Amino acid sequence: MAIPFQIDPLTPADIPAAEAVERRAYSTVVAQKELASELKNWLAHYFVLKTMAQPAEVIGLAGYWLIAGDMHVITIAIDPGWKRAGLGQWLLFTLLADAHSRGADVATLEVRPSNQPAIALYQKFGFEPVGRRPRYYPDTGEDALILTTPPLASPEYQARLAGLKTETLARLAQF
Ligand SMILES: CC(C)(COP(=O)(O)OP(=O)(O)OC[C@H]1O[C@@H](n2cnc3c(N)ncnc32)[C@H](O)[C@@H]1OP(=O)(O)O)[C@@H](O)C(=O)NCCC(=O)NCCS
């Protein structure tokens, strides 16, 4: 199914636009990871979402670390002008598929309890709360919720991902 967007591994040339997307997407001033150093981090895997316009515009960024079979989501951000179109879902699907192909057993992340859009996205992908990290976010002192997926390789989870892939591509093909 043809869609007018592409997701590519992050390159040095993408960094200024990707960092600008992150700044616009997060309402807090807390920096995510420094992308230039993340490109040198062998645990890290980052992707940018681009339009197919000429020149392509970076409208999303997502990244994870793979540590001993645990895919740890570091960031997922969609430019505010492109939200609620299925693009965050496509980025998250891409991260999970990439991590699974590299041998990840399970995915974990931290999220602010106040971040309902992100929590809803993660619930759609089967993430469930497994704990809290007290006062995790230095800007507000908010706790972090820790969310985890079921085993990525389980037939049930792979069926869920396949369904989400079909849904996402059908949605994005309407652009
Ligand atoms: C979280 C974020 C990446 C979602 O991206 P998005 O492209 O808008 O999300 P999608 O359109 O792909 O939505 C997929 C699902 O997420 C959930 N969702 C996304 N935004 C939502 C909102 N504002 N309210 C409720 N549910 C929402 C829904 O379940 C949605 O499925 P549906 O469209 O079938 O209802 C985006 O809001 C963002 O960049 N937020 C700022 C950065 C951030 O907080 N990242 C997460 C850090 S832990």
The ligand as an ORCA input file, in Angstrom:
! r2SCAN-3c Opt
* xyz 0 1
  C       2.301     10.544     21.776
  C       2.416     10.946     20.304
  C       3.745     10.439     19.750
  C       1.258     10.298     19.524
  O       1.449     10.559     18.140
  P       0.222     10.720     17.128
  O       0.775     10.638     15.751
  O      -0.577     11.894     17.442
  O      -0.627      9.410     17.473
  P      -1.513      8.541     16.442
  O      -2.330      9.444     15.584
  O      -0.636      7.552     15.762
  O      -2.477      7.811     17.461
  C      -2.381      6.419     17.731
  C      -3.174      6.118     18.981
  O      -2.614      6.828     20.095
  C      -3.669      7.283     20.960
  N      -3.680      8.754     20.963
  C      -2.828      9.575     20.309
  N      -3.096     10.867     20.611
  C      -4.142     10.852     21.474
  C      -4.865     11.874     22.153
  N      -4.564     13.183     21.992
  N      -5.852     11.507     22.971
  C      -6.172     10.209     23.172
  N      -5.531      9.177     22.530
  C      -4.519      9.501     21.705
  C      -4.953      6.709     20.390
  O      -5.125      5.423     20.943
  C      -4.609      6.591     18.909
  O      -5.374      5.621     18.258
  P      -6.745      6.079     17.525
  O      -6.360      7.148     16.545
  O      -7.217      4.819     16.855
  O      -7.640      6.622     18.601
  C       2.295     12.491     20.125
  O       1.150     12.940     20.821
  C       3.514     13.265     20.615
  O       4.465     13.504     19.874
  N       3.456     13.706     21.888
  C       4.540     14.530     22.472
  C       5.769     13.725     22.779
  C       5.475     12.644     23.804
  O       4.846     12.900     24.806
  N       5.983     11.421     23.537
  C       5.825     10.300     24.432
  C       6.820     10.341     25.525
  S       6.677      8.994     26.655
*
